[in-house]
Structures are given as structure tokens and as C-alpha cells.
């Protein structure tokens, strides 16, 4: 497994010490294996809205465990099964995996597919990664920023980006030529009733996704459904968005105090192939 990584500082291959699983390169850059079971290539940065508190993490896990977002995984499974072949070994990276919920759920759903997909995941958020390491088995995890991933060029056959912003070009560097990228991106109507409370003049815009020329879109599918949610669940869903920090205390209290009937969930599943 150590040969799979490369030093994010000098890009040399990494190897483990004889007595520990800590990694190092010939330039003596060292990366420890955390006691929780993941390698540390970058420390968490405290930025506004960048990560959830422990209380918010617990609320998120309760919400995800309720099955409210399982339609996403249900839609992804057949596309993965259709684009990969039984009898071959593939490497799969869940980009910015967070607490590993989607990584674990998709991994479990594919167990009966006959596919050999070795899962990997990374995130910069230490509290989320601790949860992922605790809940996931047989998954290679590491703490890393998106600016320089600790993987060799073209290391992965499959890349999943689930409800995460696409940043930089590192995800392209580590995806093999001919590799598949499965991206789940929010659509125009996603969490509409919650967003209306933050933006009174909200208007729906047509879905668009800017992708580099090196990716060819193979298919796009809508994943949309409605669910009745409590005020606390609505607040948790808000906290899972990149615009949660925009909500002031009054708005948060208003959202938490009222249930929503038929809250809209709206995603697009975009399948692309690297040229």
C-alpha cells in the first residue's frame, strides 16, 4: 500500500519504516499513521464554515442513518456496475470523503456486483476522518488537502465526488486515462424551502457544470425526491451545505422551529470519462 502513495512535497514515492507503518521518502519527509488508522499528510485548517462541530457531526450521522439520502447511492450503483468489468482489479478514490458515509454505503451496495474495487478516501477535516476510520473496514484513508493529493499520477480507475465542490486539477491528475468520474452535484431546486428562508428573492437557474476539456460527459441523470423533515433535520441539512455560515442566529432559529412538508432534494449524477 505504501508504494501507492507519493510525497505531496517532493512527489517521490513513499515507503514505510521497518518497525512502523509511518511513511517517508528519500528526502526524509515523514508522514505518520494516526492511531485511528489513517495517514496524516496535512493538518486541518480552521476556516469559516470549513468543518462541522462534534454536535453537528452527530446530527449529520443521525440524519444519514435515517436513510433520507440513500436515493443518491441507489442511483450510483448501476452506473458503477455498468462501466466496470468483473475479474479485474480497480482502484477507487472517493474525493474528499468526509465522514465516509457515501463511501461506505456505495461500497456495501456493490458487494453483490462481483466487482473488485479497492476503496480509498481522503479529507482534511480531522473530526470527520476519525468517524470514517472508526466505521469503515478495508478502506485506505488519509488526511490531506485538495491542493496536492498524496497519490501517484493516474492512480485511480474510478473517482467519486459526492456533493462536494470540485477544486483545482488534482482530481484529474490522479485519475487514469480512460478512468471514470462519477459526480453528484446539487441541482437548482435542492433544499429550496430552506434556501428561500435565507434568500427571499431566490430564483431557480438552469443547471450547469463547468468541466475541463479532458473530461467527456457520458451521461447525466436527475436524482430528485421530496421528504418531510423536522425543523432540527432541516437545520442539519443546512449545516451540510457550503452556505450554512450565511445564516444568522435568527434565521437558524426560524428554520429549526418549523417542520417542512415535501422538502425538495435535487441532484444531478454526471458520469464523465477522462480522455
PLY file of the C-alpha trace (Angstrom):
ply
format ascii 1.0
element vertex 275
property float x
property float y
property float z
element edge 274
property int vertex1
property int vertex2
end_header
0.00 0.00 0.00
2.86 2.41 0.75
4.01 2.30 -2.89
0.60 3.64 -3.86
1.37 6.98 -2.24
3.76 9.71 -3.32
5.19 12.52 -1.24
2.96 15.61 -1.60
6.03 17.81 -1.05
8.60 16.41 -3.49
6.50 13.83 -5.41
8.85 10.94 -4.67
7.49 7.51 -3.84
6.84 6.74 -0.20
7.73 3.64 1.76
7.14 2.53 5.31
9.73 2.12 8.03
10.79 -1.36 9.09
9.27 -1.00 12.56
6.21 1.19 11.89
3.70 1.94 9.15
4.70 5.61 9.07
5.66 6.71 5.56
8.74 8.56 4.36
10.52 9.48 1.13
14.21 9.71 0.23
14.13 13.43 1.01
13.22 12.49 4.62
9.70 13.92 4.54
7.73 11.91 7.10
4.01 11.16 7.34
2.70 9.29 10.40
-0.02 6.67 10.60
-2.54 8.03 13.08
-3.57 5.69 15.89
-7.09 5.80 14.43
-5.74 4.11 11.30
-5.19 6.81 8.68
-2.09 8.55 7.34
-1.61 12.25 8.02
-0.35 14.29 5.07
-1.87 17.63 6.06
-3.34 19.09 9.23
-6.82 20.55 9.43
-7.18 24.26 8.78
-9.74 26.21 10.75
-11.69 28.20 8.19
-15.12 29.76 8.41
-17.70 27.13 7.52
-14.99 24.61 6.63
-15.97 21.83 9.03
-18.73 20.73 11.36
-18.59 20.76 15.13
-18.89 17.46 17.01
-22.56 18.18 17.76
-23.21 18.93 14.10
-21.37 15.76 13.12
-23.61 13.69 15.40
-26.72 15.31 13.93
-25.44 14.61 10.42
-24.79 10.95 11.23
-28.29 10.53 12.69
-29.77 12.12 9.58
-27.76 9.95 7.19
-28.58 6.83 9.19
-32.29 7.60 8.74
-31.97 6.78 5.05
-33.05 10.21 3.87
-30.22 10.47 1.33
-29.99 6.84 0.20
-31.53 7.61 -3.25
-28.11 9.01 -4.18
-26.33 5.70 -3.60
-29.16 3.73 -5.24
-28.71 5.75 -8.44
-24.91 5.49 -8.45
-24.68 1.71 -8.08
-25.95 0.69 -11.56
-23.65 3.19 -13.27
-20.60 1.81 -11.47
-21.64 -1.76 -12.28
-22.19 -0.86 -15.95
-18.79 0.75 -16.52
-16.51 -1.80 -14.84
-15.83 -5.47 -15.52
-15.80 -8.45 -13.21
-12.49 -10.25 -12.85
-10.34 -7.12 -12.92
-8.90 -5.15 -10.00
-9.73 -1.45 -9.88
-8.67 1.42 -7.64
-11.41 3.80 -6.48
-10.98 7.19 -4.79
-13.84 8.93 -3.02
-12.75 12.56 -3.33
-12.99 14.48 -0.03
-14.84 11.59 1.60
-15.67 13.44 4.82
-17.09 11.05 7.41
-17.14 8.26 4.84
-20.90 7.77 4.77
-21.27 7.70 1.00
-18.02 5.78 0.57
-19.21 3.09 2.96
-22.76 2.99 1.61
-21.67 2.64 -2.02
-19.01 0.09 -1.05
-21.63 -2.02 0.74
-24.13 -1.73 -2.11
-21.54 -3.04 -4.59
-20.69 -6.16 -2.61
-23.07 -8.28 -4.69
-21.83 -6.85 -8.01
-18.83 -9.13 -8.37
-16.56 -6.13 -8.95
-13.12 -5.81 -7.37
-12.89 -2.14 -6.37
-10.29 -1.16 -3.77
-11.66 1.94 -2.00
-9.60 4.93 -0.90
-10.68 8.17 0.71
-9.22 11.41 1.97
-10.39 14.56 3.68
-8.80 17.44 5.52
-11.38 17.51 8.33
-9.90 15.57 11.24
-13.18 15.06 13.13
-14.87 13.65 10.02
-11.92 11.39 9.21
-11.96 9.98 12.74
-15.58 8.89 12.16
-14.69 7.39 8.78
-11.78 5.41 10.22
-13.99 4.10 13.00
-16.84 2.98 10.73
-15.07 1.73 7.59
-13.20 -1.53 7.11
-10.75 -2.38 4.32
-10.55 1.24 3.15
-7.31 3.20 2.76
-7.83 6.61 4.40
-5.63 9.66 4.75
-5.79 13.26 5.90
-4.87 15.52 3.02
-5.75 18.85 1.45
-7.14 19.04 -2.07
-4.24 21.23 -3.19
-1.78 18.34 -3.52
-3.01 14.79 -3.17
-0.56 12.16 -1.87
-1.17 9.75 -4.75
0.80 8.91 -7.88
-0.32 10.19 -11.27
-3.16 8.19 -12.84
-3.56 6.01 -9.76
-7.33 5.52 -9.92
-9.79 3.89 -12.29
-12.83 5.42 -10.59
-13.30 8.77 -8.92
-16.45 9.67 -7.00
-17.24 13.24 -5.99
-20.43 13.24 -3.98
-21.96 16.57 -3.03
-18.53 18.17 -2.91
-17.18 21.20 -4.78
-14.66 20.38 -7.50
-11.47 22.27 -6.72
-8.29 22.54 -8.75
-6.92 19.88 -11.09
-5.56 17.30 -8.68
-8.54 15.01 -9.17
-7.67 14.88 -12.88
-4.00 14.14 -12.21
-4.77 11.05 -10.13
-7.48 9.70 -12.48
-6.26 7.28 -15.14
-6.67 7.97 -18.83
-9.95 6.27 -19.67
-10.93 6.38 -16.00
-14.46 7.26 -14.92
-15.55 10.18 -12.74
-18.98 9.96 -11.09
-20.05 13.33 -9.75
-23.16 14.05 -7.70
-23.84 17.77 -7.93
-26.68 19.80 -6.40
-29.40 20.89 -8.79
-31.32 24.20 -8.98
-34.16 23.15 -6.64
-32.07 21.48 -3.95
-33.29 22.31 -0.41
-35.46 25.01 -1.96
-37.66 25.69 1.07
-34.60 26.13 3.29
-32.80 28.39 0.86
-35.91 30.56 0.50
-35.57 31.49 4.15
-32.02 32.71 3.55
-32.58 34.35 0.16
-36.10 35.88 -0.09
-35.70 36.75 -3.78
-34.43 33.28 -4.74
-34.93 32.25 -8.35
-34.24 28.86 -9.93
-31.48 28.81 -12.53
-30.78 26.22 -15.19
-28.32 23.50 -14.16
-24.79 23.91 -15.47
-21.46 22.30 -14.67
-18.13 23.50 -15.98
-15.78 20.59 -16.62
-12.29 20.59 -18.14
-11.82 19.55 -21.77
-10.08 16.37 -20.63
-13.39 15.02 -19.32
-16.09 13.81 -21.70
-19.60 13.57 -20.27
-21.02 10.09 -20.87
-24.39 10.50 -19.16
-26.33 12.83 -16.90
-29.28 11.81 -14.74
-31.52 13.69 -12.33
-31.84 12.41 -8.76
-34.82 14.22 -7.24
-37.26 13.40 -4.46
-39.16 15.01 -1.62
-39.20 14.25 2.10
-40.96 15.56 5.18
-38.37 16.83 7.67
-38.45 18.22 11.18
-37.02 21.61 11.98
-33.93 20.03 13.53
-33.39 17.90 10.44
-33.76 20.98 8.25
-31.09 22.74 10.31
-28.78 19.74 9.98
-29.28 19.74 6.21
-28.43 23.44 6.17
-25.24 22.78 8.14
-24.21 20.26 5.48
-24.19 22.97 2.78
-21.37 25.39 1.89
-23.65 28.38 2.52
-24.62 27.47 6.10
-22.36 30.19 7.51
-24.53 32.83 5.83
-27.47 32.04 8.13
-27.67 34.34 11.16
-28.95 33.20 14.55
-32.48 34.43 13.87
-32.68 32.53 10.59
-31.29 29.37 12.17
-33.85 29.54 14.96
-36.65 30.02 12.44
-35.52 27.01 10.40
-35.17 24.80 13.49
-38.61 25.75 14.83
-40.72 24.61 11.88
-41.13 21.28 10.09
-41.12 21.23 6.30
-43.53 19.11 4.28
-42.16 17.92 0.97
-38.67 19.40 1.20
-37.10 19.23 -2.25
-33.90 17.26 -2.84
-32.41 17.87 -6.26
-29.13 16.41 -7.55
-27.53 15.62 -10.89
-25.49 12.49 -11.41
-22.84 13.28 -14.02
-20.74 10.45 -15.43
-17.61 11.53 -17.28
-14.64 9.76 -18.84
-11.08 11.06 -18.91
-9.69 11.35 -22.43
0 1
1 2
2 3
3 4
4 5
5 6
6 7
7 8
8 9
9 10
10 11
11 12
12 13
13 14
14 15
15 16
16 17
17 18
18 19
19 20
20 21
21 22
22 23
23 24
24 25
25 26
26 27
27 28
28 29
29 30
30 31
31 32
32 33
33 34
34 35
35 36
36 37
37 38
38 39
39 40
40 41
41 42
42 43
43 44
44 45
45 46
46 47
47 48
48 49
49 50
50 51
51 52
52 53
53 54
54 55
55 56
56 57
57 58
58 59
59 60
60 61
61 62
62 63
63 64
64 65
65 66
66 67
67 68
68 69
69 70
70 71
71 72
72 73
73 74
74 75
75 76
76 77
77 78
78 79
79 80
80 81
81 82
82 83
83 84
84 85
85 86
86 87
87 88
88 89
89 90
90 91
91 92
92 93
93 94
94 95
95 96
96 97
97 98
98 99
99 100
100 101
101 102
102 103
103 104
104 105
105 106
106 107
107 108
108 109
109 110
110 111
111 112
112 113
113 114
114 115
115 116
116 117
117 118
118 119
119 120
120 121
121 122
122 123
123 124
124 125
125 126
126 127
127 128
128 129
129 130
130 131
131 132
132 133
133 134
134 135
135 136
136 137
137 138
138 139
139 140
140 141
141 142
142 143
143 144
144 145
145 146
146 147
147 148
148 149
149 150
150 151
151 152
152 153
153 154
154 155
155 156
156 157
157 158
158 159
159 160
160 161
161 162
162 163
163 164
164 165
165 166
166 167
167 168
168 169
169 170
170 171
171 172
172 173
173 174
174 175
175 176
176 177
177 178
178 179
179 180
180 181
181 182
182 183
183 184
184 185
185 186
186 187
187 188
188 189
189 190
190 191
191 192
192 193
193 194
194 195
195 196
196 197
197 198
198 199
199 200
200 201
201 202
202 203
203 204
204 205
205 206
206 207
207 208
208 209
209 210
210 211
211 212
212 213
213 214
214 215
215 216
216 217
217 218
218 219
219 220
220 221
221 222
222 223
223 224
224 225
225 226
226 227
227 228
228 229
229 230
230 231
231 232
232 233
233 234
234 235
235 236
236 237
237 238
238 239
239 240
240 241
241 242
242 243
243 244
244 245
245 246
246 247
247 248
248 249
249 250
250 251
251 252
252 253
253 254
254 255
255 256
256 257
257 258
258 259
259 260
260 261
261 262
262 263
263 264
264 265
265 266
266 267
267 268
268 269
269 270
270 271
271 272
272 273
273 274
